[in-house]
Amino acid sequence: MDKVFIKGLLVRGIIGVNEWERKRAQDILINVTVFTDTRRAGETDDIQDSVDYSKLARQLQTHAETAARFTVEALANDLVRICLENKRVTKAIVRVEKPGAVRFSRSVGVEVERSRDE
């Protein structure tokens, strides 16, 4: 299966369980891999036959910036559902990270993997 990916999508949103985290937006780093068949798009060279990664990135960004989730797990599950709403996507892997959330670590986060048949 072919893959389309979005790497290092940096957004700012409310995420976290602590009171201070609920008051101001934080950096959220999103990485996405969606599984799709790119043969038709390769033949037609038409964006309508492919997963439009620009449109998908905007959808993910908009949701992450407005969802105000408490947990990274909840946000990751939201985003993987958005990916699977695209009829061309059969499977998606979404990684959501909070850079600098834990002292002495570069980042912490969650990665979820879902397929259309789940």
C-alpha positions as CSV (number, residue, x, y, z in Angstrom):
1,M,0.0,0.0,0.0
2,D,1.2,3.5,-0.8
3,K,1.6,6.2,1.8
4,V,1.1,9.9,2.0
5,F,2.7,11.7,4.9
6,I,2.6,15.0,6.7
7,K,5.7,15.4,8.9
8,G,6.3,18.0,11.6
9,L,3.0,20.0,11.4
10,L,3.4,22.4,14.3
11,V,0.2,23.9,15.6
12,R,-0.7,25.8,18.8
13,G,-3.7,24.7,20.9
14,I,-5.0,24.1,24.3
15,I,-4.1,20.7,25.6
16,G,-3.4,19.3,29.0
17,V,-5.0,18.6,32.4
18,N,-3.2,21.3,34.5
19,E,-5.0,24.6,35.1
20,W,-2.1,26.6,33.6
21,E,-2.3,24.4,30.4
22,R,-5.9,25.4,30.0
23,K,-5.1,29.1,29.9
24,R,-2.7,29.4,27.0
25,A,-2.0,27.6,23.8
26,Q,1.0,25.3,23.6
27,D,3.0,23.9,20.7
28,I,1.6,20.6,19.4
29,L,3.6,18.6,16.9
30,I,1.6,16.3,14.5
31,N,2.9,13.6,12.2
32,V,0.6,11.7,10.0
33,T,0.9,8.8,7.6
34,V,-2.1,7.7,5.6
35,F,-2.3,4.6,3.5
36,T,-3.9,4.9,0.1
37,D,-3.6,3.6,-3.5
38,T,-1.8,6.3,-5.6
39,R,-2.0,4.5,-8.9
40,R,-5.0,6.3,-10.3
41,A,-3.5,9.7,-9.2
42,G,-0.3,8.7,-10.8
43,E,-2.0,7.9,-14.1
44,T,-4.3,10.9,-14.2
45,D,-2.1,13.5,-12.5
46,D,-5.3,14.9,-11.0
47,I,-5.5,16.0,-7.4
48,Q,-9.1,14.7,-7.3
49,D,-7.7,11.2,-7.6
50,S,-5.4,11.6,-4.6
51,V,-5.3,12.4,-1.0
52,D,-4.9,16.2,-0.9
53,Y,-2.3,16.5,1.9
54,S,-2.7,20.3,1.9
55,K,-6.4,20.0,2.6
56,L,-5.8,17.3,5.2
57,A,-3.2,19.3,7.0
58,R,-5.6,22.3,7.2
59,Q,-8.3,20.0,8.7
60,L,-5.9,18.6,11.3
61,Q,-4.6,22.0,12.1
62,T,-8.0,23.6,12.6
63,H,-9.1,20.7,14.8
64,A,-6.0,20.7,16.9
65,E,-6.1,24.5,17.4
66,T,-9.8,24.5,18.5
67,A,-10.5,21.1,20.2
68,A,-9.1,22.1,23.7
69,R,-8.6,18.4,24.6
70,F,-7.3,17.4,28.0
71,T,-5.2,14.4,26.8
72,V,-2.9,13.8,23.9
73,E,-4.7,10.5,23.5
74,A,-8.0,12.1,22.9
75,L,-6.5,14.5,20.3
76,A,-4.7,11.7,18.5
77,N,-7.9,9.7,18.2
78,D,-9.8,12.8,16.9
79,L,-7.1,13.3,14.3
80,V,-7.0,9.7,13.1
81,R,-10.8,9.8,12.7
82,I,-10.5,12.9,10.5
83,C,-7.9,11.1,8.3
84,L,-10.2,8.1,7.9
85,E,-13.1,10.3,6.8
86,N,-11.3,10.6,3.5
87,K,-12.7,7.8,1.3
88,R,-9.3,7.2,-0.3
89,V,-7.6,6.5,3.1
90,T,-7.7,2.9,4.2
91,K,-5.4,3.3,7.3
92,A,-3.8,6.1,9.2
93,I,-1.1,6.5,11.8
94,V,-1.2,9.7,13.8
95,R,1.5,10.9,16.2
96,V,0.8,13.8,18.5
97,E,3.6,15.3,20.6
98,K,3.9,18.0,23.3
99,P,7.4,19.3,22.9
100,G,9.0,20.3,26.2
101,A,6.1,18.9,28.3
102,V,8.4,16.8,30.4
103,R,11.6,18.2,31.9
104,F,14.8,16.8,30.3
105,S,12.9,15.4,27.3
106,R,12.6,16.8,23.9
107,S,9.0,15.7,23.5
108,V,6.3,13.3,24.8
109,G,3.3,12.0,23.0
110,V,1.1,9.3,21.6
111,E,0.9,7.4,18.4
112,V,-2.3,5.7,17.2
113,E,-2.9,3.5,14.3
114,R,-6.4,2.8,12.9
115,S,-7.8,1.3,9.8
116,R,-11.1,1.8,8.1
117,D,-12.4,-1.7,9.0
118,E,-11.9,-1.1,12.8
